[in-house]
Amino acid sequence: MRRLLLVLLLIVTLVTPFARPVPVDAAGQELYWDDDGTTFATFSANEHVTIVFGTILFACDFFYPTADVYVVQGTPTVGDTLTDVNGKQNTVFGATGGLFSDTIAITKPSGTLGNGRYTVVYDECQDGKLDAIDAVFTDAFEVVLPSTLPPIDPAIVTLKSDADQLATRMQTALNLLEMYEEYQELQSAIECIKSLGDCIISMIVDEITGAVIDKIKELLGLTVDPKVAARDAAVDTISHWKGIAADPPDPASQQHTVIERATPTDPQTDDPLVTAEVALGNAHLNEAALAEALLHALERYQGAVAAADGDWALVHARDIQTFSTLMAGQLEQSSAAAGDLIIALTVTTRNVDGVSTALTADRQRIVASGFFPDEERLLLNLGMTQGDVDVLRSRIAGATGTVTESELINALTDLIVANSAAIPNLHALAADMAVIIDGVLADPSTAGDFPAANASGPYDGVEGDAITLIGSASTSLSAIVAYDWDVDGDGAFDDASGPVVAPTFPAAFDGYVGLRVTNSAGLTSTSYAALSVSSAND
């Protein structure tokens, strides 16, 4: 909530976390394959080549430290054109200090990377050639494939491609949204400075009580910026889609996969644009939870297949079938939320295009001659040091990009298109897994002792009313002795027990409920169903 001295706090915030490191040379770049600082790694079949800890420079960038990462063979020299052995380089986005973690290749047969030693190059300016500032990690890793490669289902290959597209489209939309929010805040700060503090004085009388309350909440750790929470959800979703695109086998396949979802965010405002952005963030919370579960199920299924463990392959095949079906429905909801945000951008009274225009004019003046003496005196009187003022000026000077309403709408439209392309492929994956499940059950080496949980659904109801959940369609060769439910989404099946339960939900939300069944042999199985709880005021 924006209360007393918000603009001052905003100015101070803009000074500290966004101060750029000044690149001196390429020595500041790093590449490690694990948390122990390993600089050389060996990969086998169906593995993703992931830089666990890397750093890039803030060299040719404005908003994010960004670089293209190339996988090449041999050692390129300055001026050489860079060509990734996979056919396409990987773009990475650095966090504070240029830190990043990303998958840069996938070994055969899931990917295209075959036997050999490989060099990694950080193309800092993303110009497709090796410059003096770029980092070259010669013979950074090797690929050693077994003589017989494990198979991969064609529907999983298609899902990998869809996941890569979804991650890319979502990253583009996220970058533009964050740029717009930052430019808007920078421009608000500049306007306040130009008014010589009138914006602060006008807030004092009617906002003092709310400011005290907000400060107490902040000290208690109860204040969460809903727009930041929405963007964090998108970051998590991007990460999990990238994981699915890589999708190596998980040798630790003898474990169940559960869905854990975060608590939906309250927009804390009636502003239609913020409300729509937060609603999209909440849709991405569910999408992230499902993508993470689908990722683990895919990895564990392939791990079980590689280990010739039919029973656990059956468990994970059922999970893939469930999660891919749920994800298809979730992508429809995410697209609807993205569509609502497009509408909000279209009808908003904010001059979205004007933010970049106004900021450009003020930036040119501040870059050319600095703040006016009265403006600088105001900042110093508000407690900023001269160093803080200089850093703020540098930050404003760096705001050279633009973001328009049409760019935001186009990015969200591209995301909707990517969702629409993935939905039928998710249904195809579920259908393929049904065939695989039948095949595994028919295999004499599969005991089939695990139960098959069935949470039925989908379910809907109203907050405060009991909603009946039915698990009695679950099956098992031996008697089912326990039905345990997870209705709060924390991953623990401790909220209700029985084949039929009727919990109540205190607030409206869209999400999932989980069922775990246990048979007399002590074996368990889980299943999930979609749940939509509407507001009692609707």
MARRO-374444 format. One line per 4 residues: number of its first residue (from 0); their letters; for each residue x, y, z of C-alpha. Coordinates in Angstrom, 2 decimals. Layout:
<drenlums>
NUM	a	X/Y/Z | ...
</drenlums>
This chain:
<drenlums>
0	mrrl	0.00/0.00/0.00 | 1.29/3.41/-0.86 | 1.06/5.76/2.06 | 3.08/8.55/3.72
4	llvl	6.56/9.08/2.27 | 6.03/6.28/-0.24 | 7.77/8.18/-2.97 | 10.78/8.83/-0.71
8	lliv	10.97/5.14/0.13 | 10.64/4.36/-3.57 | 13.53/6.67/-4.41 | 15.76/5.08/-1.78
12	tlvt	14.74/1.61/-3.00 | 15.65/2.55/-6.56 | 19.07/3.69/-5.43 | 20.29/0.54/-3.68
16	pfar	19.20/-2.75/-5.24 | 19.62/-1.68/-8.85 | 23.13/-0.22/-8.68 | 25.01/-1.84/-11.56
20	pvpv	28.36/-3.57/-11.20 | 30.87/-1.95/-13.54 | 32.44/-4.53/-15.85 | 36.23/-4.40/-15.80
24	daag	37.03/-7.50/-17.84 | 35.77/-11.03/-18.39 | 37.38/-12.24/-15.17 | 34.13/-11.53/-13.32
28	qely	32.30/-14.33/-15.11 | 31.96/-17.79/-13.59 | 30.65/-21.26/-14.45 | 30.11/-24.04/-11.92
32	wddd	28.25/-27.32/-12.44 | 27.24/-27.79/-8.78 | 27.18/-26.05/-5.42 | 30.67/-27.39/-4.65
36	gttf	32.29/-25.32/-7.37 | 32.94/-28.09/-9.90 | 34.27/-26.60/-13.16 | 34.22/-29.76/-15.33
40	atfs	31.38/-32.29/-15.60 | 30.50/-35.47/-17.47 | 26.97/-36.10/-18.75 | 25.30/-39.29/-20.02
44	aneh	22.11/-40.06/-21.97 | 18.92/-38.00/-21.49 | 20.61/-35.52/-19.16 | 20.29/-31.78/-19.11
48	vtiv	23.51/-29.80/-19.10 | 22.75/-27.22/-16.43 | 24.98/-24.45/-15.15 | 24.06/-24.51/-11.46
52	fgti	25.95/-21.31/-10.60 | 27.00/-18.84/-13.27 | 27.67/-15.11/-13.41 | 27.46/-12.77/-16.38
56	lfac	28.32/-9.09/-16.67 | 26.04/-6.05/-16.76 | 27.88/-4.96/-19.90 | 25.59/-4.22/-22.83
60	dffy	22.28/-4.31/-20.94 | 19.90/-1.88/-19.33 | 17.16/-3.63/-17.45 | 18.64/-7.09/-16.80
64	ptad	22.13/-8.52/-17.09 | 21.52/-10.72/-20.14 | 23.77/-12.88/-22.30 | 23.61/-15.61/-24.92
68	vyvv	25.30/-18.85/-23.88 | 26.79/-20.91/-26.69 | 27.88/-24.54/-26.60 | 30.69/-25.02/-29.13
72	qgtp	33.54/-27.41/-29.83 | 37.14/-26.27/-29.85 | 38.33/-22.83/-28.72 | 37.04/-19.77/-30.63
76	tvgd	39.13/-16.61/-30.92 | 38.11/-12.95/-30.75 | 36.15/-11.97/-33.86 | 34.91/-15.50/-34.61
80	tltd	31.23/-16.00/-35.41 | 29.58/-18.16/-32.76 | 27.39/-21.11/-33.71 | 25.78/-23.32/-31.07
84	vngk	26.13/-27.05/-31.74 | 22.44/-27.47/-30.86 | 21.41/-25.06/-33.60 | 20.29/-22.31/-31.22
88	qntv	22.01/-20.46/-28.42 | 20.46/-20.09/-24.94 | 19.56/-16.65/-23.59 | 20.07/-16.29/-19.83
92	fgat	18.84/-13.53/-17.54 | 21.01/-12.65/-14.55 | 19.71/-11.69/-11.13 | 21.51/-9.36/-8.71
96	gglf	25.21/-9.43/-9.49 | 24.57/-11.27/-12.76 | 23.87/-14.61/-11.09 | 21.99/-17.22/-13.10
100	sdti	21.24/-20.93/-13.27 | 20.06/-22.43/-16.54 | 20.00/-25.50/-18.76 | 22.11/-24.93/-21.89
104	aitk	21.80/-28.31/-23.65 | 20.19/-31.76/-23.50 | 22.02/-34.96/-24.33 | 20.69/-37.60/-26.72
108	psgt	18.17/-39.09/-27.25 | 15.95/-36.50/-25.51 | 18.16/-33.75/-26.89 | 20.69/-33.35/-29.68
112	lgng	24.02/-33.32/-27.85 | 26.22/-36.34/-28.63 | 29.59/-37.65/-27.51 | 32.50/-35.24/-27.17
116	rytv	34.05/-32.39/-25.22 | 32.41/-28.98/-25.36 | 33.33/-25.35/-24.71 | 30.90/-22.82/-23.21
120	vyde	30.92/-19.17/-24.31 | 29.11/-16.22/-22.66 | 28.24/-13.78/-25.48 | 27.70/-10.71/-23.29
124	cqdg	26.54/-8.28/-25.99 | 24.47/-10.95/-27.80 | 26.01/-9.99/-31.15 | 26.77/-13.56/-32.26
128	klda	30.55/-13.13/-32.31 | 33.35/-13.48/-29.78 | 34.35/-10.13/-28.27 | 37.10/-9.39/-25.77
132	idav	34.56/-9.02/-22.98 | 33.04/-12.46/-23.58 | 33.99/-15.43/-21.39 | 35.28/-18.68/-22.92
136	ftda	35.29/-21.84/-20.78 | 37.33/-24.27/-22.86 | 36.45/-27.99/-22.50 | 33.94/-27.16/-19.77
140	fevv	32.15/-30.51/-20.00 | 31.96/-33.78/-21.85 | 29.21/-36.13/-23.01 | 29.74/-39.89/-22.78
144	lpst	26.76/-41.86/-24.08 | 26.12/-45.58/-23.45 | 26.14/-47.87/-26.46 | 22.38/-48.50/-26.07
148	lppi	20.25/-45.40/-25.52 | 17.00/-45.54/-23.50 | 13.83/-44.78/-25.49 | 11.73/-41.64/-25.18
152	dpai	8.01/-41.36/-25.87 | 7.16/-39.06/-28.85 | 4.48/-37.24/-26.82 | 7.11/-36.35/-24.23
156	vtlk	9.33/-34.93/-27.00 | 6.41/-32.72/-28.11 | 5.81/-31.57/-24.53 | 9.48/-30.55/-24.24
160	sdad	9.12/-28.31/-27.30 | 5.90/-26.80/-25.94 | 7.54/-26.19/-22.57 | 10.43/-24.34/-24.19
164	qlat	7.98/-22.08/-26.08 | 5.91/-21.41/-22.97 | 8.99/-20.46/-20.95 | 10.17/-18.10/-23.69
168	rmqt	6.80/-16.39/-24.17 | 6.26/-16.01/-20.44 | 9.75/-14.55/-19.97 | 9.08/-11.94/-22.67
172	alnl	5.78/-10.89/-21.07 | 7.38/-10.79/-17.61 | 10.27/-8.61/-18.80 | 7.89/-6.07/-20.34
176	lemy	5.62/-5.97/-17.28 | 8.59/-5.44/-14.96 | 10.02/-2.75/-17.23 | 6.67/-0.93/-17.30
180	eeyq	6.32/-1.05/-13.50 | 9.89/0.19/-13.02 | 9.50/3.04/-15.50 | 6.25/4.05/-13.88
184	elqs	7.87/4.15/-10.43 | 10.90/6.06/-11.72 | 8.65/8.62/-13.38 | 6.54/8.98/-10.20
188	aiec	9.73/9.63/-8.23 | 10.90/12.24/-10.75 | 7.54/14.02/-10.71 | 7.66/14.15/-6.91
192	iksl	11.19/15.59/-7.01 | 10.13/18.20/-9.59 | 7.26/19.28/-7.34 | 9.83/19.91/-4.57
196	gdci	8.00/17.61/-2.18 | 4.42/18.80/-2.65 | 3.42/15.20/-3.35 | 4.72/14.20/0.08
200	ismi	3.14/17.08/1.99 | -0.29/16.43/0.44 | -0.24/12.87/1.79 | 0.43/13.73/5.43
204	vdei	-2.98/14.75/6.80 | -5.24/11.99/5.50 | -2.70/9.17/5.32 | -0.89/9.35/8.68
208	tgav	-3.06/6.72/10.40 | -2.75/4.27/7.53 | 0.99/4.89/7.34 | 1.46/3.88/10.97
212	idki	-0.57/0.71/10.44 | 1.38/-0.14/7.29 | 4.70/0.44/9.08 | 3.71/-1.94/11.87
216	kell	2.67/-4.56/9.30 | 5.99/-4.07/7.52 | 7.95/-4.62/10.74 | 5.96/-7.79/11.35
220	gltv	6.75/-9.05/7.88 | 3.09/-8.98/6.83 | 3.36/-6.62/3.88 | 3.67/-8.18/0.44
224	dpkv	3.57/-6.18/-2.77 | 0.94/-8.10/-4.77 | 2.50/-7.15/-8.10 | 5.87/-8.48/-6.96
228	aard	4.18/-11.69/-5.80 | 2.51/-12.02/-9.21 | 5.83/-11.66/-10.99 | 7.51/-14.13/-8.61
232	aavd	4.86/-16.69/-9.58 | 5.72/-16.17/-13.24 | 9.43/-16.66/-12.50 | 8.69/-19.97/-10.76
236	tish	6.52/-21.12/-13.66 | 9.22/-20.24/-16.20 | 11.73/-22.25/-14.18 | 9.53/-25.36/-14.14
240	wkgi	8.68/-25.13/-17.85 | 12.41/-24.92/-18.57 | 12.87/-28.01/-16.41 | 10.27/-29.90/-18.44
244	aadp	12.02/-28.81/-21.65 | 15.19/-30.41/-20.27 | 13.61/-33.33/-18.41 | 16.40/-35.82/-17.59
248	pdpa	15.63/-39.21/-16.01 | 15.58/-39.20/-12.20 | 17.30/-42.31/-10.81 | 15.52/-41.73/-7.47
252	sqqh	12.27/-42.91/-9.05 | 10.83/-44.85/-6.12 | 8.89/-41.96/-4.63 | 5.48/-40.40/-5.16
256	tvie	4.92/-36.97/-6.68 | 2.69/-34.47/-4.87 | 1.37/-31.04/-5.76 | 2.22/-28.16/-3.44
260	ratp	0.69/-24.82/-4.26 | 1.36/-21.38/-2.79 | -1.32/-19.25/-1.17 | -3.11/-16.96/-3.66
264	tdpq	-2.21/-13.27/-3.44 | -4.71/-10.57/-2.47 | -4.41/-7.60/-4.88 | -4.98/-5.18/-1.95
268	tddp	-6.57/-2.67/-4.32 | -9.54/-2.12/-6.61 | -7.28/-0.89/-9.42 | -8.42/-3.01/-12.42
272	lvta	-4.92/-3.20/-13.90 | -3.29/-4.37/-10.67 | -6.17/-6.76/-9.98 | -5.80/-8.31/-13.43
276	eval	-2.02/-8.64/-13.06 | -2.41/-10.34/-9.67 | -5.11/-12.66/-11.06 | -2.67/-13.76/-13.77
280	gnah	-0.05/-14.25/-11.06 | -2.44/-16.47/-9.10 | -3.11/-18.53/-12.23 | 0.64/-18.89/-12.61
284	lnea	0.87/-20.12/-9.00 | -1.28/-23.10/-9.97 | 0.56/-23.49/-13.25 | 3.91/-23.50/-11.44
288	alae	2.72/-26.13/-8.95 | 1.43/-28.37/-11.74 | 4.50/-27.84/-13.92 | 6.76/-28.82/-11.02
292	allh	4.72/-31.96/-10.35 | 4.62/-32.88/-14.06 | 8.38/-32.33/-14.27 | 9.05/-34.72/-11.37
296	aler	6.63/-37.31/-12.73 | 8.32/-37.22/-16.15 | 11.80/-37.48/-14.63 | 10.81/-40.33/-12.32
300	yqga	8.93/-42.20/-15.04 | 12.00/-42.15/-17.27 | 14.17/-43.14/-14.31 | 11.91/-46.13/-13.61
304	vaaa	11.95/-47.14/-17.29 | 15.75/-46.94/-17.37 | 15.85/-49.12/-14.25 | 13.33/-51.59/-15.76
308	dgdw	11.10/-51.03/-12.72 | 7.61/-51.66/-14.10 | 5.70/-51.02/-10.89 | 7.13/-47.56/-10.30
312	alvh	6.91/-46.78/-14.02 | 3.19/-47.52/-13.67 | 2.88/-45.15/-10.70 | 4.55/-42.29/-12.57
316	ardi	2.72/-42.98/-15.84 | -0.57/-42.53/-13.97 | 0.73/-39.30/-12.47 | 1.77/-37.97/-15.89
320	qtfs	-1.70/-38.79/-17.19 | -3.33/-36.90/-14.31 | -0.98/-33.90/-14.30 | -1.04/-33.40/-18.08
324	tlma	-4.86/-33.41/-18.05 | -4.95/-30.93/-15.17 | -2.33/-28.76/-16.87 | -4.42/-28.56/-20.04
328	gqle	-7.28/-27.16/-17.97 | -4.95/-24.83/-16.08 | -3.53/-23.35/-19.28 | -7.08/-22.47/-20.30
332	qssa	-7.48/-20.60/-17.01 | -4.08/-18.90/-17.41 | -5.05/-17.79/-20.92 | -8.33/-16.38/-19.62
336	aagd	-6.41/-14.42/-16.96 | -3.96/-13.14/-19.60 | -6.95/-12.10/-21.71 | -8.41/-10.19/-18.77
340	liia	-5.07/-8.38/-18.34 | -5.15/-7.43/-22.03 | -8.64/-5.97/-21.52 | -7.44/-4.07/-18.43
344	ltvt	-4.53/-2.62/-20.42 | -6.91/-1.62/-23.20 | -9.40/0.23/-20.98 | -7.06/1.61/-18.29
348	trnv	-7.03/5.36/-17.78 | -3.27/5.20/-17.30 | -1.23/6.49/-20.20 | 0.91/3.39/-20.59
352	dgvs	2.72/4.68/-23.68 | 3.24/8.07/-22.03 | 5.33/6.64/-19.18 | 8.32/5.93/-21.44
356	talt	7.85/9.24/-23.29 | 7.77/11.34/-20.10 | 10.67/9.43/-18.60 | 12.75/9.99/-21.75
360	adrq	12.29/13.76/-21.59 | 13.21/13.96/-17.90 | 16.10/11.54/-18.38 | 17.63/13.72/-21.10
364	riva	17.55/16.79/-18.86 | 18.92/14.97/-15.80 | 21.69/13.31/-17.84 | 22.69/16.60/-19.44
368	sgff	22.73/18.85/-16.37 | 21.77/16.80/-13.31 | 19.00/17.64/-10.86 | 18.16/21.31/-10.38
372	pdee	19.71/22.76/-7.19 | 16.30/22.87/-5.43 | 15.61/19.25/-6.40 | 18.97/18.05/-5.13
376	rlll	18.52/20.04/-1.89 | 15.15/18.33/-1.36 | 16.72/14.89/-1.74 | 19.51/15.72/0.69
380	nlgm	17.03/17.19/3.20 | 15.02/13.95/3.01 | 18.07/12.04/4.23 | 19.75/10.90/1.03
384	tqgd	23.53/11.20/0.76 | 25.26/12.76/-2.21 | 26.26/9.25/-3.22 | 22.60/8.19/-3.15
388	vdvl	21.67/11.14/-5.36 | 24.43/10.25/-7.83 | 23.31/6.63/-7.99 | 19.69/7.69/-8.58
392	rsri	20.84/9.95/-11.39 | 22.79/7.04/-12.91 | 19.76/4.79/-12.64 | 17.58/7.32/-14.42
396	agat	20.29/7.78/-17.05 | 20.18/4.05/-17.74 | 16.43/4.03/-18.44 | 16.90/4.19/-22.20
400	gtvt	14.42/1.52/-23.25 | 10.75/1.88/-24.07 | 7.69/-0.18/-23.35 | 4.31/0.36/-24.99
404	esel	0.80/-0.87/-24.43 | 0.88/-2.68/-27.77 | 4.11/-4.49/-26.83 | 2.56/-5.69/-23.58
408	inal	-0.61/-6.83/-25.35 | 1.37/-8.60/-28.08 | 3.50/-10.43/-25.51 | 0.41/-11.59/-23.61
412	tdli	-1.25/-12.61/-26.89 | 1.82/-14.68/-27.81 | 1.59/-16.38/-24.42 | -2.08/-17.24/-25.04
416	vans	-1.15/-18.66/-28.47 | 1.59/-20.81/-26.88 | -0.89/-22.06/-24.28 | -3.41/-22.93/-27.00
420	aaip	-0.77/-24.89/-28.92 | 0.24/-26.85/-25.81 | -3.28/-27.83/-24.66 | -4.05/-30.48/-27.35
424	nlha	-0.54/-31.88/-26.97 | -1.09/-32.29/-23.23 | -4.30/-34.20/-23.95 | -2.37/-36.32/-26.47
428	laad	0.25/-37.06/-23.82 | -2.49/-38.17/-21.41 | -3.89/-40.47/-24.12 | -0.44/-41.91/-24.83
432	mavi	0.10/-42.58/-21.15 | -3.21/-44.49/-21.03 | -1.82/-46.84/-23.68 | 1.47/-47.13/-21.80
436	idgv	-0.37/-47.87/-18.55 | -2.27/-50.72/-20.23 | 0.99/-52.04/-21.64 | 2.80/-51.95/-18.31
440	ladp	-0.12/-53.70/-16.59 | -0.05/-56.43/-19.25 | 3.68/-57.00/-18.76 | 4.18/-60.21/-16.68
444	stag	7.12/-58.59/-14.87 | 4.83/-55.92/-13.40 | 3.27/-57.07/-10.14 | 0.68/-54.28/-10.14
448	dfpa	0.49/-54.28/-6.36 | 0.24/-50.50/-6.07 | -3.30/-49.15/-5.65 | -4.70/-46.69/-8.20
452	anas	-6.04/-43.62/-6.39 | -8.88/-41.72/-8.05 | -9.87/-38.32/-6.66 | -12.69/-38.02/-9.24
456	gpyd	-13.72/-34.40/-9.86 | -13.54/-31.73/-11.07 | -15.30/-30.07/-8.14 | -16.85/-26.66/-7.58
460	gveg	-18.70/-24.93/-4.79 | -19.05/-21.77/-2.72 | -16.83/-20.57/0.11 | -18.20/-21.61/3.50
464	dait	-20.32/-24.44/2.06 | -19.40/-28.12/2.36 | -18.08/-29.56/-0.92 | -18.33/-33.33/-1.31
468	ligs	-15.13/-35.04/-2.50 | -15.32/-38.65/-3.65 | -12.42/-41.11/-3.63 | -14.39/-44.36/-3.74
472	asts	-13.51/-44.95/-7.42 | -9.97/-45.85/-6.31 | -8.96/-49.47/-6.96 | -6.44/-51.98/-5.65
476	lsai	-5.69/-55.70/-5.90 | -5.64/-55.80/-2.11 | -8.10/-53.98/0.13 | -7.80/-50.20/0.47
480	vayd	-7.47/-49.48/4.19 | -7.05/-45.69/4.21 | -8.23/-42.66/2.24 | -6.39/-39.45/3.22
484	wdvd	-6.99/-36.03/1.67 | -4.93/-32.88/1.12 | -7.41/-30.05/0.69 | -5.21/-27.09/1.68
488	gdga	-2.55/-27.73/-0.95 | 0.41/-28.08/1.41 | 1.43/-31.50/0.10 | 0.45/-33.28/3.33
492	fdda	-2.52/-35.66/3.32 | -3.76/-34.77/6.79 | -6.90/-32.68/6.27 | -9.65/-35.31/6.01
496	sgpv	-10.02/-39.11/5.95 | -12.49/-41.45/4.27 | -13.64/-42.45/0.79 | -16.15/-39.57/0.83
500	vapt	-15.46/-36.31/2.68 | -17.14/-32.88/2.71 | -14.71/-30.12/3.76 | -15.48/-26.41/3.73
504	fpaa	-13.22/-23.73/2.31 | -13.00/-20.29/3.98 | -12.14/-18.30/0.86 | -12.62/-18.39/-2.89
508	fdgy	-9.82/-19.90/-4.97 | -9.03/-22.13/-7.92 | -6.72/-25.04/-7.23 | -6.49/-28.77/-6.60
512	vglr	-7.34/-31.35/-3.96 | -5.29/-34.49/-3.47 | -6.15/-38.02/-2.35 | -3.74/-40.67/-1.04
516	vtns	-4.95/-44.24/-0.68 | -3.16/-47.04/1.17 | -3.83/-50.74/0.66 | -3.42/-53.67/3.02
520	aglt	0.07/-54.32/1.62 | 1.13/-50.88/2.87 | 1.52/-49.46/-0.65 | 0.19/-46.00/-1.48
524	stsy	-0.96/-44.03/-4.49 | -1.99/-40.39/-5.00 | -4.45/-38.63/-7.27 | -5.57/-35.04/-7.79
528	aals	-8.66/-33.22/-9.02 | -9.38/-29.61/-9.93 | -11.39/-27.54/-7.46 | -13.00/-24.14/-8.00
532	vssa	-14.40/-22.34/-4.95 | -16.35/-19.18/-5.76 | -17.03/-16.21/-3.50 | -20.24/-16.17/-1.50
536	nd	-20.75/-12.63/-2.80 | -20.76/-13.64/-6.47
</drenlums>
